[in-house]
Amino acid sequence: MALALPYNYLRHSSTNAIPYSLALYAGGEILDMISQSGPVAKAVLFILLAFSILSWAIIVSKWNLMRRARTQSGRFVRAFRKAQRLGDMQAVEEQFRPSPLVGVFHNGYEEARRQATTGGPPNIPALQRAMQIAASEEVTRFERSLPWLAITAAVTPFIGLFGTVWGIIDAFHGLGTAGAATLRAVAPGISEALITTAAVWPQPFPPSSPTTCSTRHPRIRRRSDDFAMEFLNTVESAQSSPQAQQRVGAHD
């Protein structure tokens, strides 16, 4: 037993050290190839790196925003259904940001309160328009910075292709300068071409991103429309129910 413990420890330590050593070796080789590349290849790699960092930062921030909005929207709907008066929700609506339902509720509540000051039955089409405008504004807020992902998907493949072509040109130039078909003559150019081609792979592309308009934003619009219908039902029921009228009343 005393000998088994050191043996097992050394076995697992050596096993875990092998992938780490391979990763360290591969990373060193990549850095070495980049350092030996020409100025054009380095410029291409720098541009692709900038595109990649900015794009992934946008994806992570949007994913976090969507996650918080989904959570806060659920909390807001539950609080709305439990509220005794809409004015109570208006007083605490900022606590449920960044839920898109907050903007929809705010516009609808302000329009309902404005109509209440004039007397008469509520103007339902006006309430619908006010909340539709708010829903569109919320979708626009969530779409902010997303065009950069489309630019990345459209531009970075051609930047990488330029680096590839330049590396091949450099390889042929080295071949002509050397005057002989040797590996030493073409290896630097081919290496640059392969590096710039591989640098395109980490770029995020909107069709596979979980934050695109085609996958997430229609859900925001549908949820905003559903909440708008629930808000309108509350306002319409106030016409025939004194209890509902008290709920629609403004917050003192």
N, C-alpha and C positions, 0 to 999 in steps of 0.2 A: 504493500500500500504506500509506503514511504517513497518507493521508486516510481510508482505509477503517477503520482501527482506531478513531479517535475517533468516526466515524459509527456504526459497529456498537455501540460502547460506549454512545453516547447513545441509540441506538434501543432497545437492551435495557434500559437504565436507565429510560427513559420508559415502556416497556411494563410493567416490574415495578412502577413507581411508581403506575400507574393503579389496580390492585386494592387496593394499600395505601391510596391516597387514598380510594377508595370505601368501604373497610372503616372507615377513620377517620371519614369523613363519616357513615356509617350509625350507627356507635357513638355519635358525638356527638349525632345526632338522637334516638336512643333515650334517651340520658341526659337530653337536654333535655325530652323528652316526660314522662319519669318525674319530673323535678324540678318540672314544672308540674302534675302530677297532684294530686288531693286527698288528704287524710289516709287515707281509707278505701282508695283504690286503692294507696297506698303500703304500708299495712298488709297488704293482700292480696298484693302483690308480695314483701314481706319474708317472709311465711309460706311462699309458694311457693318462694322462694329457699332458705329453711332446709330445707324438705322435699327439694329437689333436691340440695343439698350433702350432706346426711346419707345420702340414698339412693345417690347415686353413690359416696360413700365406702365404703358397705357393699358395693356391687357390686365395686368395685376390690379391696377387701381380701379378699372371698370368692374372686374370680377368682384372686388371687395365692395364697391358701391352697390352692385346688384344684389349681393348677399345681404347687406345691411338694409337695402330698400325692401327686399322680400320679407325680412324679419319684422321691420317696423310697420310694413303694410298690414301684416297679420295682427299686430298689436293695436294698430289704429282702428281697424274694422271692429275688433272686439270692444274697444273702448267706446266707439261710436254707438254700437248697439246697446251698451249699458248706460250711456249718458242720459240723464234726465232731461237736459235741454241742450240744444245745439250750441248755445252760447258757452256752455261749460267746455265743449270740445274746442271752440275757437280760442279759449283762454289758454289751453295747454297744447295746441296743435304743433308748436315748434319742437316739442319733446319727441315727436315722431318723424322728424327729418332723418334721412333723406327719402322717406316714402313719397312716391308721386301722388298718393291719395291726399296728402296734405294740401297741395296746391289746388286740386280739384275741389276739395271741401271748402277751402278758403274762398275761392271765386263764387261757388254756389251759395255759401252762407252770406257773403257780402251782397250778392244780388238779391237774395231772399230778404235780407234786412232792409235793403233800399226799397223794395216793393212794399214791405210792411209799413213803412213810414207814409206811403201815399194812400194806403187803404185799398180796399177792394180785393178780389181774388188774386192769387199768385199767377204770374205770367210764366207758364211752364216752358214755352219755347225760348224765352229769354234766359231762363235758368239753364236750359240745355246748352244754349250757345255759350254762356259764360263758362260752364264746366268743360265743354269741348275745347275752348280756347286754352284753358288751364291744362288739359290733358295733352294738347299739342305742344305746349311750352315745356311740360315735363319730359316728353319724349325727346324734344330738341336738346334739353339739358343732358339727358343720358347719351345722346349721340355726339356730344362735344368731344373732339379729339379723335373720333373714330375714322375720319377721312385719312388720317395719317397712316392707318393700317392698309387702306387701299393703295395709297401712294407707295408704301413699302412693298406690297405685293407686285405692283406694276413696274417699279424702278429697279429694285435690287437684283432680279435675274439678269437684266441687261448690264448692270454694273459688274456683276460676276462674269458675265460673258465677255465683257471688255477685258477684264483681267486675264481670262483664259486665252483670248486671241493674242493679247499682248505677250503673254508668256510663250506662246507658240512662235510668234514672230521673233522674240528674243532667242529662242532655241535655234531657229533657222539662221539667225544672224551669227550666233556663236558657231554654228556648223560651217558657215561660209568663211568666217574669220580663221577658224582652225585649219580649214582646207582638208579635213579628213573626217569621216563619219565615226567619231568616237563618242563614247558615253559621257566623257568629261566635257565635251563641247556642248551637248544638248541638255545635259542633266539640269543645270540651273534654270533654264527657261521652262522646261517641262515641269519642274518643281513649282515654280511660280504659278503656272497655269493650273495645276492641280490644287494648290492651296487656295487660290481665289475662287475656284469652282466649289470647293468644299465649304468655303465661308458663306455661301448663299444658303446652305441647308438650315442653319439655326434661325433664319428669318421667319417670323410668324406670318401666316397668311390668313386673311379674314375668313375665307370659307371654312376653315377648321377651327376658328376661334370661338369660344363660348360666349363672347360678348358682342357678336354681330347683330345688326338690326334684324336679320332674317330669322334669328332664333330667339332672342330675348325681348326685343322691344315690342313686337306684337302682343306679347303677354302683358307688358305694362299697359298698353292701350286697352286691351280687353278687360284687365282688372280695373282700370280707371272708368271704363264704360259701365261695368257692373256696379261699381260704387256709386256712379252718377245716377243710375236707375234706382238704387236703394235710397239715395238722398231725395230724389224726386218723389218716390213713394211716400216718404215721411212728410214732405211738404204738401202733397196732394191729400193725404189722409187728414191733415190738419183742418181742412175745410169742413169736415163733417164730424170731427171728434174734438171736444174741448180739451181732452187730455193731450192729444197730439198738438193742438194749438199751443199749449203750455210748453211742450218740448221744443217747438220751433221758435219760441220767444227768445228775444235777445238776452245776452248775459248782462246782469246788472253790475 
